[in-house]
Amino acid sequence: MSIYKSAMGKNVDMAALYAKNEKTRAVSNIKNINARGDTIDAYGKIVVPATEKINAAYGKTVGNRSAQPTRPKPRIQPDTTIPAVQVPELTSEELELEESLEDDLEVEKIKEEEIKKATKKK
């Protein structure tokens, strides 16, 4: 669909108009249907989606089972257990680096507190 010009010279975007009204009840000689093609009840709720109708019609015309739109279920369930990961021991250099990082974080927190105190005094 594209943009059409009306008799009055206005541009009408048919795709946008269709998308805006696809869930509303259609005015047609077919009972209980919306603009998208879904079968609906008296309250406008979808009873049979249009995709199911299309799949059923396709299944009637194509006799080959491999052409049917359903997917086969997997036979083997995947293993969902999480394998245990062994964490290696830290070396002395890595331990020292960890401690220095912790000290640096403490110093940064103290600096932030001092800055907050100084701004409150002003």
Secondary structure by P-SEA (a helix, b strand, c coil): cccccccccccccaaaaaaaccccccccccccccccbbbbcccccccccaaaaaaaaaaaaccccccccccccccccccccccbbbbccccaaaaaaaaaaaaaaaaaaaaaaaaaaaaaac
